[in-house]
Each structure stands twice: as structure tokens, then as C-alpha cells.
Amino acid sequence: MDAFEYTSAPAKVIFGSGTIAKLPAILEELGLRRPLLLSTPGQIKQAENVKTLLNGRVSGLFSEAAMHTPVEVTERAIRFAESSKADSVLSIGGGSTIGLGKAVCFRIGLTHITIPTTYAGSEVTPILGETSGGVKSTRSDPKVLPRVVIYDVNLTMTLPISTSSTSGINAIAHAVEALYAQKSNPIIDMLAKEGVKSLAIALPQMVEDPTSLRARSDALYGAWLCGTCLGGVGMSLHHKLCHTLGGSFNLPHAETHTIILPHALAYNAPQISKALKMLAEALPDSNGDAVKGLNQLLDKLKVERSLKKLGFKEDDINKAADLAVAKPYWNPREVKRDAIRELIRRAWAGEEARCDL
């Protein structure tokens, strides 16, 4: 076996149904008395339910979490936390809320407890992506990781199928890039295959039966594993493209990941034979072809495949390609501007991914 390095995430993870009921005991165990609740404007009710569970013992509720973690929102949240004398942060929601919690706690040193309600996976990565002036940048630091993650399957039961599907593919993207990462290792490979397999089976089952507790549980489990993969290695072309499209053109996060993933995989295909083999084994109906298996999974989920439908303009393809290659970064295949432009064009047009770039 080749030599490798593996760093495990230090967060405490609690997984199951009804696990949110353990929150008061967790706060007591950590000696926390004044948590600040974070949510998006659309998830205030869930945050209020947490407040009720804690008998109102919170420092306040900040409900302005937004896509791509705008720095100006983080600064407002910090002022709110300091003025309310919060001693910790409780984020409940998807990647937007968790990202805000990570940004706040990283800056002012508060303990972060997070309760994910989607399959974004941000809760188990040390990666913080933030947007300022129309540009999204990322940093990776162990201090970004939340202290405790509470996975409660019951909180995902009402997540719309369209959101569930794109959020699940977003999670799969973490594992896909982990399989061909510069610092990949056999532990991450094992987690990635299991995570992709769990989600690839569970997501179509959820489309057929949105009320299936087993499918929802398997999807949340898969998302946890996939997020852990990304936190343990790093990012390359796929995430770079998605951060460019999201941060600079304000495209929705999970939907953009869903559209770009098969194209990024196809672009890198000539240099990632080992990763393709593992993915093909994890994706049903792939018949040994990982790109085909991913295309078929997206067809089963009936998700949007076109950036054009998300509001991305054809006139912006060149700008996006320029931004995507502006700063050098590691990728298994050399990143060439003309090929990247064609990748983005195919994603804009909603074409199926194919390995001829």
C-alpha cells in the first residue's frame, strides 16, 4: 500500500431520528448558556422551534443567512452576536446558514453547534467560502469546523424533492472531487464510495416516495460521509467552477453543482482512471462508465441541467471561463481556457456530459 496521510475531523457527530432533543444536554455539557440562533429568512420557524426546545434560553435569533456567505451579512451577524452577548452559535438549516455560522465563529471564536436540514455537507468541512465584491474566495482551517453536528433525519422529511435532489448531488460532488484529489488516501476513498452509493440509491427512492424515512436516513448518512471526504482532502476544477459561477453570477449553489458535476468529471476523465472505476462501482446503472452513471442519475432525479434556466447568460460564458482560469490551482488535468469555455457552454445549453473535451 502506498504511504498516505489522513486527518480526522474533530467534531462530535450525533445521528438519528429525534436527535435534536439532545440539544439541551449538549449545551449543558459544554457549559453554554446564551447561544445565538442562525437561520435564513425562510427557516425562521425551525429556528423558533429550537428556541422553544431550549425554553427561550437563547441570546437572540439572526435570520439573514444568505447564499455564498456574503461578508457584509457576516459582519452584521457578528455585531448582533456581540451586542446580545452570545457565548455560542446554533445554526439550523442548509449550507447558507451553516456557512454563516462558520464565518462568525471563525472570526470571534465562539463555539459552533450546527443542525443540518439539507445534504450540503458543509457542517463537516474545515472549508469556508465567502463572497465579497462579487468574488467568492475560500479558506481551509481546522478552526472553521463546528464543534458538534446534530443530524436529525426528521428535520429533512419536509425538504422538497427538488431541493433534496440538488442538495444530494452537491454532496456527491464532494466525494467525486475527493476521489481524484491531490492528497487522496484509502480512508477517504472508502468513505467516498460509501457516500456516493448511499446517495445514488436513496435519492431516486425519495423521488418515488418523499415520505420514506429509510431513504431520507440513507441520504443524510451519505451526505455526512461525502462532506467528510471533502474536508479531509481538497478541491479542484469542479468546486472552482461552481464558486466562480455562484460568487460572480449569483447562481444558486446546489443547482449549479448539479449541472457542473458531470461536465467537470468528463473533463478530468483522461487523468483519473482509478477514480472513475470507483465511481462506476458506486453508481447504479453505470455499466462501468462513471460519466454515464452520473448522467443517468440526474435523469432519474429530473433535475435542471441547464445554467441558462438558472439565469446565466450566454454572453457571460467568456467572462466565467476567464475567471475560472485566472488563478492557478491543482487539478488532475491541466486547466485550459478554451476547453473550460466549452465545458461552461455545454452546461449553459443543458447538454449531457461527454468525454471529448
JORA-V926736 format. One line per field, one symbol per residue. ss: DSSP state (H for helix, E for strand, - for the rest). burial: b if it has 9 or more other C-alpha atoms within 8 Angstrom, else e. A space follows every 10 residues. Layout:
ss: ???
burial: ???
//
This chain:
ss: ---------- -EEEEE--HH HHHHHHHHHH ----EEEE-- HHHHHHHHHH HHH----EEE EE-------E HHHHHHHHHH HHH----EEE EEE-HHHHHH HHHHHHHH-- EEEEEE---- -HHH--EEEE EE--EEEEEE -HHH---EEE EEHHHH---- HHHHHHHHHH HHHHHHHHH- -----HHHHH HHHHHHHHHH HHHHHHHH-- --HHHHHHHH HHHHHHHHHH HH----HHHH HHHHHHHHH- --HHHHHHHH HHHHHHHHHH H-HHHHHHHH HH-------H HHHHHHHHHH H------HHH ---HHHHHHH HHHH------ ------HHHH HHHHHHHHH- -------
burial: eeeeeeeebe beebbbeebb eeebeebbee ebbbbbbbbb eebbeebeee bebbeebbbe bbbbbbbbbb bebbbebbeb beeeebbbbb bbbbbbbbbb bbbbbbeeeb bbbbbbbbbb bbbbbbbbbb bbeebbeeee eeebbbbbbb bbbeebbebe beebbbbbbb bbbbbbbbbb bbebbeebbe bbbbbbbbbb bbbbbbbeeb ebeebbbbbb bbbbbbbbbb bbbbbbbbbb bbbbbbbbbe bbbbbbbbbb bbbbbbbbbe ebeebbbbbb bbbbebeebb bebbbbbbee bebebbbbee ebeeeebeeb bbbbbeeeee bbeebebebb bbbbbbbbbb bbbeeee
//
